């Protein structure tokens, strides 16, 4: 499998617009990891558009930044992006139309280097 994990951008908050307040608010769920939405899916914040992979690190497509659903996470090959690195990967369906692909968790908010994403079960 892969390794998926990612923390929030250095010093950046995950801000969601709140129209009724006319301001910006930070989602506690997004900042701390993933949260269940039912049907075996969990919403997680993807802080940067990320590459997706089939098993064995075969490039599949792309997952856009923003809130995306995931199914679970598993350990795989370590991947890095700047100061972030992780061996955990999260299973999802990407924005290229691929089903059951993997995204390294370095692109998900709420975790640390080489740590699984809080709130997302293992596969």
N, CA, C and O of each residue as an XYZ file, in Angstrom:
492
protein
N       0.840     -1.180      0.000
C       0.000      0.000      0.000
C       0.881      1.238      0.000
O       2.016      1.210     -0.475
N       0.367      2.274      0.514
C       1.088      3.529      0.528
C       1.129      4.102      1.932
O       0.710      3.455      2.891
N       1.626      5.293      2.041
C       1.660      5.982      3.311
C       0.996      7.324      3.140
O       1.357      8.088      2.245
N       0.044      7.617      3.974
C      -0.655      8.876      3.816
C      -0.674      9.665      5.099
O      -1.110      9.168      6.138
N      -0.210     10.875      5.033
C      -0.280     11.727      6.186
C       0.191     13.114      5.858
O       1.114     13.271      5.058
N      -0.397     14.111      6.432
C       0.032     15.476      6.197
C      -0.488     16.415      7.253
O      -1.616     16.270      7.722
N       0.300     17.343      7.617
C      -0.068     18.370      8.574
C      -0.546     19.596      7.829
O      -0.412     19.688      6.609
N      -1.096     20.519      8.559
C      -1.489     21.791      7.956
C      -0.233     22.490      7.468
O       0.859     22.239      7.978
N      -0.381     23.360      6.490
C       0.766     24.105      5.977
C       1.407     24.854      7.142
O       0.735     25.245      8.096
N       2.699     25.043      7.044
C       3.441     25.676      8.133
C       2.777     26.969      8.574
O       2.750     27.967      7.854
N       2.244     26.907      9.784
C       1.636     28.084     10.378
C       0.330     28.528      9.768
O      -0.214     29.553     10.178
N      -0.196     27.794      8.800
C      -1.437     28.218      8.152
C      -2.630     27.540      8.795
O      -2.549     26.374      9.182
N      -3.718     28.246      8.910
C      -4.954     27.684      9.449
C      -5.819     27.240      8.293
O      -5.678     27.727      7.172
N      -6.703     26.324      8.568
C      -7.652     25.865      7.566
C      -8.893     26.710      7.754
O      -9.668     26.485      8.684
N      -9.084     27.674      6.881
C     -10.179     28.621      7.059
C     -11.328     28.294      6.123
O     -11.126     28.025      4.939
N     -12.527     28.321      6.665
C     -13.737     28.096      5.889
C     -14.585     29.346      6.001
O     -14.778     29.862      7.102
N     -15.100     29.851      4.873
C     -15.913     31.060      4.893
C     -17.247     30.811      5.573
O     -17.869     29.772      5.355
N     -17.688     31.738      6.382
C     -18.974     31.641      7.056
C     -19.803     32.841      6.621
O     -19.637     33.943      7.144
N     -20.698     32.619      5.657
C     -21.476     33.711      5.073
C     -22.325     34.446      6.106
O     -22.414     35.673      6.074
N     -22.949     33.705      7.022
C     -23.833     34.336      7.991
C     -23.093     35.281      8.933
O     -23.687     36.221      9.461
N     -21.803     35.038      9.146
C     -21.019     35.906     10.008
C     -20.290     36.977      9.212
O     -19.781     37.948      9.772
N     -20.248     36.785      7.883
C     -19.520     37.721      7.052
C     -18.030     37.709      7.362
O     -17.338     38.701      7.133
N     -17.530     36.581      7.885
C     -16.124     36.489      8.264
C     -15.606     35.099      7.939
O     -16.256     34.324      7.237
N     -14.437     34.800      8.454
C     -13.815     33.505      8.235
C     -13.700     32.775      9.562
O     -13.349     33.373     10.579
N     -14.001     31.461      9.547
C     -13.899     30.647     10.754
C     -13.044     29.434     10.453
O     -12.952     29.004      9.303
N     -12.418     28.880     11.477
C     -11.608     27.683     11.319
C     -12.422     26.486     11.772
O     -12.997     26.500     12.860
N     -12.475     25.451     10.947
C     -13.180     24.231     11.288
C     -12.320     23.399     12.222
O     -11.210     23.012     11.856
N     -12.808     23.119     13.415
C     -12.058     22.315     14.379
C     -11.836     20.915     13.829
O     -10.757     20.350     14.008
N     -12.847     20.338     13.154
C     -12.701     19.002     12.591
C     -11.603     18.963     11.533
O     -10.777     18.051     11.528
N     -11.591     19.954     10.633
C     -10.605     19.980      9.560
C      -9.195     20.174     10.116
O      -8.241     19.581      9.611
N      -9.061     20.990     11.139
C      -7.744     21.279     11.700
C      -7.183     20.090     12.468
O      -5.965     19.953     12.578
N      -8.048     19.224     13.004
C      -7.576     18.134     13.838
C      -7.534     16.785     13.132
O      -7.135     15.794     13.744
N      -7.923     16.714     11.898
C      -7.900     15.461     11.161
C      -9.188     15.252     10.388
O      -9.780     16.205      9.883
N      -9.612     14.024     10.297
C     -10.789     13.655      9.509
C     -11.977     13.371     10.423
O     -11.811     13.141     11.621
N     -13.167     13.391      9.849
C     -14.369     13.094     10.620
C     -15.354     12.322      9.746
O     -15.454     12.558      8.542
N     -16.076     11.397     10.374
C     -17.012     10.539      9.669
C     -18.202     11.297      9.100
O     -18.732     12.215      9.727
N     -18.615     10.891      7.888
C     -19.798     11.488      7.252
C     -20.823     10.418      6.910
O     -21.828     10.707      6.260
N     -20.575      9.171      7.347
C     -21.490      8.070      7.095
C     -21.131      7.289      5.843
O     -20.373      7.760      4.995
N     -21.677      6.107      5.741
C     -21.446      5.266      4.566
C     -20.001      4.824      4.400
O     -19.568      4.539      3.283
N     -19.242      4.763      5.504
C     -17.846      4.340      5.433
C     -16.914      5.408      4.870
O     -15.784      5.110      4.484
N     -17.390      6.659      4.822
C     -16.579      7.758      4.300
C     -16.250      8.745      5.412
O     -16.996      8.902      6.379
N     -15.095      9.411      5.239
C     -14.599     10.389      6.199
C     -14.127     11.616      5.441
O     -13.344     11.498      4.499
N     -14.590     12.789      5.839
C     -14.119     14.028      5.213
C     -12.797     14.436      5.822
O     -12.611     14.383      7.038
N     -11.869     14.851      4.951
C     -10.566     15.335      5.369
C     -10.248     16.563      4.519
O     -10.694     16.672      3.377
N      -9.474     17.484      5.089
C      -9.073     18.671      4.343
C      -7.761     18.389      3.620
O      -6.768     18.009      4.241
N      -7.765     18.578      2.305
C      -6.564     18.435      1.484
C      -6.038     19.846      1.256
O      -6.693     20.641      0.582
N      -4.870     20.174      1.804
C      -4.358     21.545      1.794
C      -3.694     21.943      0.487
O      -3.480     23.131      0.245
N      -3.359     20.960     -0.374
C      -2.671     21.236     -1.631
C      -3.081     20.173     -2.643
O      -3.162     18.994     -2.301
N      -3.338     20.577     -3.882
C      -3.663     19.602     -4.930
C      -2.579     18.527     -4.933
O      -1.384     18.824     -4.919
N      -3.031     17.263     -4.952
C      -2.117     16.144     -4.733
C      -2.195     15.094     -5.837
O      -3.247     14.908     -6.449
N      -1.079     14.410     -6.089
C      -1.101     13.289     -7.030
C      -1.761     12.075     -6.366
O      -1.655     11.889     -5.154
N      -2.434     11.263     -7.159
C      -3.008     10.016     -6.654
C      -2.276      8.847     -7.300
O      -1.679      8.975     -8.369
N      -2.339      7.704     -6.622
C      -1.597      6.535     -7.073
C      -2.433      5.264     -6.971
O      -3.305      5.135     -6.112
N      -2.141      4.334     -7.871
C      -2.614      2.965     -7.742
C      -1.602      2.300     -6.830
O      -0.606      2.924     -6.462
N      -1.829      1.067     -6.461
C      -0.850      0.351     -5.642
C       0.492      0.295     -6.369
O       0.555      0.405     -7.593
N       1.545      0.124     -5.603
C       2.916      0.042     -6.108
C       3.383      1.349     -6.746
O       4.204      1.335     -7.663
N       2.858      2.484     -6.257
C       3.278      3.820     -6.677
C       3.092      4.109     -8.161
O       3.864      4.871     -8.743
N       2.090      3.518     -8.772
C       1.765      3.805    -10.167
C       0.855      5.028    -10.177
O      -0.230      5.000     -9.596
N       1.291      6.099    -10.833
C       0.548      7.367    -10.871
C      -0.817      7.154    -11.510
O      -0.934      6.537    -12.569
N      -1.857      7.680    -10.841
C      -3.237      7.532    -11.329
C      -3.790      8.855    -11.845
O      -4.172      8.942    -13.012
N      -3.842      9.881    -11.011
C      -4.448     11.148    -11.403
C      -4.163     12.224    -10.386
O      -3.053     12.326     -9.862
N      -5.198     13.048    -10.104
C      -5.044     14.209     -9.232
C      -6.245     14.346     -8.307
O      -7.375     14.041     -8.688
N      -5.988     14.805     -7.090
C      -7.034     15.152     -6.137
C      -6.885     16.634     -5.829
O      -5.833     17.072     -5.363
N      -7.924     17.397     -6.085
C      -7.876     18.839     -5.870
C      -7.888     19.191     -4.386
O      -8.415     18.448     -3.557
N      -7.301     20.330     -4.075
C      -7.309     20.848     -2.706
C      -8.733     21.146     -2.273
O      -9.590     21.453     -3.101
N      -8.985     21.056     -0.965
C     -10.307     21.317     -0.398
C     -10.751     20.135      0.430
O      -9.944     19.266      0.760
N     -12.033     20.094      0.771
C     -12.572     18.976      1.543
C     -12.883     17.830      0.594
O     -13.585     18.007     -0.402
N     -12.357     16.659      0.910
C     -12.568     15.452      0.103
C     -12.886     14.290      1.032
O     -12.506     14.297      2.203
N     -13.584     13.295      0.501
C     -13.874     12.110      1.317
C     -12.825     11.035      1.090
O     -12.252     10.905      0.008
N     -12.594     10.268      2.154
C     -11.643      9.163      2.136
C     -12.300      7.973      2.826
O     -13.278      8.132      3.555
N     -11.753      6.772      2.590
C     -12.294      5.550      3.167
C     -11.466      5.036      4.355
O     -12.021      4.637      5.379
N     -10.139      5.050      4.207
C      -9.252      4.485      5.221
C      -7.819      4.865      4.868
O      -7.574      5.543      3.871
N      -6.869      4.418      5.702
C      -5.454      4.695      5.426
C      -4.606      3.463      5.716
O      -4.968      2.617      6.533
N      -3.466      3.384      5.024
C      -2.553      2.246      5.163
C      -1.121      2.715      4.944
O      -0.883      3.786      4.386
N      -0.176      1.900      5.390
C       1.247      2.216      5.268
C       1.765      1.776      3.908
O       1.380      0.730      3.384
N       2.651      2.604      3.345
C       3.290      2.295      2.071
C       4.668      2.924      2.000
O       5.349      3.065      3.016
N       5.073      3.298      0.805
C       6.374      3.905      0.557
C       6.399      5.358      1.027
O       5.450      6.104      0.786
N       7.464      5.760      1.687
C       7.580      7.134      2.164
C       7.643      8.106      0.995
O       8.339      7.875      0.005
N       6.899      9.199      1.133
C       6.858     10.265      0.135
C       7.148     11.569      0.865
O       6.876     11.683      2.060
N       7.703     12.566      0.152
C       7.966     13.856      0.782
C       7.557     15.003     -0.129
O       7.472     14.861     -1.349
N       7.307     16.143      0.503
C       6.992     17.389     -0.195
C       7.525     18.493      0.712
O       6.920     18.806      1.737
N       8.654     19.079      0.335
C       9.295     20.072      1.190
C       9.675     19.445      2.520
O      10.308     18.390      2.543
N       9.299     20.080      3.641
C       9.671     19.552      4.959
C       8.768     18.409      5.434
O       8.995     17.850      6.508
N       7.764     18.062      4.657
C       6.796     17.049      5.070
C       7.117     15.698      4.439
O       7.462     15.620      3.260
N       7.000     14.640      5.234
C       7.230     13.288      4.737
C       6.312     12.329      5.475
O       5.985     12.542      6.642
N       5.895     11.266      4.784
C       5.018     10.297      5.418
C       4.976      8.996      4.636
O       5.139      8.973      3.416
N       4.751      7.910      5.373
C       4.610      6.581      4.776
C       3.148      6.140      4.748
O       2.840      5.049      4.268
N       2.243      6.980      5.260
C       0.817      6.661      5.270
C       0.127      7.231      4.042
O       0.448      8.329      3.587
N      -0.829      6.468      3.507
C      -1.625      6.874      2.346
C      -3.100      6.685      2.662
O      -3.470      5.751      3.374
N      -3.932      7.554      2.142
C      -5.380      7.471      2.347
C      -6.060      7.075      1.040
O      -5.706      7.559     -0.035
N      -7.034      6.193      1.155
C      -7.761      5.690     -0.020
C      -8.960      6.589     -0.316
O      -9.710      6.954      0.589
N      -9.135      6.945     -1.595
C     -10.209      7.842     -2.000
C     -10.552      7.619     -3.469
O     -10.014      6.720     -4.115
N     -11.437      8.433     -3.979
C     -11.753      8.519     -5.405
C     -11.279      9.899     -5.827
O     -11.639     10.889     -5.189
N     -10.470      9.994     -6.900
C      -9.870     11.292     -7.224
C     -10.700     12.125     -8.203
O     -11.740     11.688     -8.695
N     -10.212     13.324     -8.466
C     -10.902     14.246     -9.363
C     -10.623     13.954    -10.829
O     -11.121     14.658    -11.708
N      -9.826     12.917    -11.101
C      -9.573     12.478    -12.472
C     -10.515     11.351    -12.866
O     -10.452     10.847    -13.988
N     -11.396     10.951    -11.935
C     -12.353      9.881    -12.219
C     -11.905      8.498    -11.794
O     -12.594      7.516    -12.073
N     -10.775      8.399    -11.131
C     -10.266      7.101    -10.666
C     -10.868      6.744     -9.320
O     -10.959      7.591     -8.431
N     -11.276      5.501     -9.168
C     -11.875      4.998     -7.930
C     -10.862      4.155     -7.165
O     -10.086      3.412     -7.765
N     -10.871      4.274     -5.834
C     -10.016      3.440     -4.994
C      -8.532      3.704     -5.168
O      -7.730      2.770     -5.191
N      -8.159      4.977     -5.290
C      -6.752      5.342     -5.429
C      -6.227      5.882     -4.096
O      -6.991      6.066     -3.148
N      -4.936      6.128     -4.036
C      -4.270      6.505     -2.797
C      -3.614      7.874     -2.894
O      -3.058      8.231     -3.933
N      -3.682      8.644     -1.803
C      -3.060      9.961     -1.690
C      -2.186      9.933     -0.440
O      -2.633      9.492      0.619
N      -0.957     10.395     -0.554
C      -0.120     10.434      0.635
C      -0.701     11.437      1.610
O      -1.158     12.505      1.203
N      -0.691     11.107      2.891
C      -1.300     11.977      3.900
C      -0.526     13.260      4.158
O      -0.975     14.096      4.942
N       0.632     13.438      3.514
C       1.316     14.725      3.637
C       0.437     15.844      3.103
O       0.640     17.011      3.438
N      -0.536     15.494      2.276
C      -1.432     16.492      1.691
C      -2.714     16.690      2.501
O      -3.546     17.522      2.140
N      -2.884     15.936      3.592
C      -4.062     16.064      4.441
C      -3.705     16.845      5.708
O      -2.637     16.642      6.286
N      -4.577     17.711      6.124
C      -4.349     18.501      7.343
C      -4.608     17.655      8.584
O      -5.428     16.737      8.569
N      -3.900     17.979      9.650
C      -4.194     17.403     10.951
C      -3.231     16.381     11.471
O      -3.418     15.909     12.593
N      -2.219     16.008     10.740
C      -1.306     14.997     11.234
C       0.125     15.482     11.273
O       0.405     16.658     11.041
N       1.030     14.565     11.570
C       2.447     14.889     11.657
C       3.263     14.004     10.743
O       2.752     13.032     10.188
N       4.524     14.339     10.587
C       5.413     13.523      9.772
C       5.415     12.075     10.263
O       5.540     11.806     11.458
N       5.274     11.155      9.317
C       5.247      9.708      9.584
C       4.209      9.282     10.605
O       4.417      8.311     11.332
N       3.096      9.992     10.667
C       2.000      9.643     11.559
C       0.717      9.476     10.727
O       0.549     10.160      9.717
N      -0.185      8.578     11.136
C      -1.467      8.474     10.443
C      -2.325      9.708     10.715
O      -2.085     10.436     11.679
N      -3.309      9.937      9.877
C      -4.208     11.073     10.052
C      -5.234     10.728     11.144
O      -5.890      9.690     11.066
N      -5.373     11.585     12.150
C      -6.385     11.338     13.186
C      -7.797     11.290     12.595
O      -8.145     12.084     11.721
N      -8.594     10.357     13.083
C      -9.977     10.260     12.663
C     -10.243      9.416     11.436
O     -11.403      9.199     11.084
N      -9.199      8.931     10.771
C      -9.361      8.095      9.578
C      -8.914      6.679      9.931
O      -7.761      6.475     10.311
N      -9.820      5.686      9.809
C      -9.451      4.321     10.205
C      -8.396      3.704      9.277
O      -8.198      4.149      8.146
N      -7.725      2.662      9.794
C      -6.793      1.931      8.946
C      -7.568      0.952      8.071
O      -8.660      0.505      8.424
N      -6.982      0.632      6.928
C      -7.625     -0.290      5.970
C      -7.419     -1.728      6.404
O      -7.883     -2.649      5.731
